[in-house]
Amino acid sequence: MNIGEKLKTLRIRRGLTQEELADRCELTKGYISQLERDLTSPSIATLMDLLESLGTNINNFFSDTVEEKIVFKNEDVFVKEFDEHYNINWIIPNAQKNMMEPILVELEGFSETKPDYPHEGEEFGYVLSGSIYLHYGEDKHKVKKGESFYFKPRNNHYISNPGKKPATVLWVSTPPNF
């Protein structure tokens, strides 16, 4: 474990300079610099003082839990192309391990997704652009830009794009199903 790197990250998150942290703990700026570069190691008492000044404790500091990622960027998105007629964009990486899985479905004109079979959970969709048909069992529902759908997936279901223009749908499934 890089104690120095973790201390530096905490200090920066708290908006403190090395000098401000040093003053709070009655240490020198040079000592804080050496700690952050792992050139020296603090005593337990000094580490506890530093952590208290940084708003945490020794248990949290040495916890192996990985910080949960909250914001996802374009480079996090995984895209899978299906028969050149539609794409699924997994906008939250590894969402299958979560309770819900949001995706973006991009449908070319006159195309449709593969059918999904009945399963437990709930599904929600919001049409961002274009218009689609939601096929649910024997029923067919037109859903336009700005409209949404919500159902319990007790029947076969899929979406189709009846027009020439592409359509984009934000689709959320719980539990993850895509």
Secondary structure in CASP SS format (residue, H / E / C, confidence):
PFRMAT SS
TARGET T0000
AUTHOR 0000-0000-0000
METHOD secondary structure of the structure
MODEL  1
M C 1.00
N C 1.00
I H 1.00
G H 1.00
E H 1.00
K H 1.00
L H 1.00
K H 1.00
T H 1.00
L H 1.00
R H 1.00
I H 1.00
R H 1.00
R C 1.00
G C 1.00
L C 1.00
T C 1.00
Q H 1.00
E H 1.00
E H 1.00
L H 1.00
A H 1.00
D H 1.00
R H 1.00
C H 1.00
E C 1.00
L C 1.00
T C 1.00
K H 1.00
G H 1.00
Y H 1.00
I H 1.00
S H 1.00
Q H 1.00
L H 1.00
E H 1.00
R C 1.00
D C 1.00
L C 1.00
T C 1.00
S C 1.00
P C 1.00
S C 1.00
I H 1.00
A H 1.00
T H 1.00
L H 1.00
M H 1.00
D H 1.00
L H 1.00
L H 1.00
E H 1.00
S H 1.00
L C 1.00
G C 1.00
T C 1.00
N C 1.00
I H 1.00
N H 1.00
N H 1.00
F H 1.00
F C 1.00
S C 1.00
D C 1.00
T C 1.00
V C 1.00
E C 1.00
E C 1.00
K C 1.00
I C 1.00
V C 1.00
F C 1.00
K C 1.00
N H 1.00
E H 1.00
D H 1.00
V C 1.00
F E 1.00
V E 1.00
K E 1.00
E E 1.00
F E 1.00
D C 1.00
E C 1.00
H C 1.00
Y E 1.00
N E 1.00
I E 1.00
N E 1.00
W E 1.00
I C 1.00
I C 1.00
P C 1.00
N C 1.00
A H 1.00
Q H 1.00
K H 1.00
N C 1.00
M C 1.00
M C 1.00
E E 1.00
P E 1.00
I E 1.00
L E 1.00
V E 1.00
E E 1.00
L E 1.00
E C 1.00
G C 1.00
F C 1.00
S E 1.00
E E 1.00
T C 1.00
K C 1.00
P C 1.00
D E 1.00
Y C 1.00
P C 1.00
H C 1.00
E C 1.00
G C 1.00
E E 1.00
E E 1.00
F E 1.00
G E 1.00
Y E 1.00
V E 1.00
L E 1.00
S E 1.00
G C 1.00
S E 1.00
I E 1.00
Y E 1.00
L E 1.00
H E 1.00
Y E 1.00
G C 1.00
E C 1.00
D E 1.00
K E 1.00
H E 1.00
K E 1.00
V E 1.00
K E 1.00
K C 1.00
G C 1.00
E C 1.00
S E 1.00
F E 1.00
Y E 1.00
F E 1.00
K C 1.00
P C 1.00
R C 1.00
N C 1.00
N C 1.00
H E 1.00
Y E 1.00
I E 1.00
S E 1.00
N E 1.00
P C 1.00
G C 1.00
K C 1.00
K C 1.00
P C 1.00
A E 1.00
T E 1.00
V E 1.00
L E 1.00
W E 1.00
V E 1.00
S E 1.00
T E 1.00
P C 1.00
P C 1.00
N C 1.00
F C 1.00
END
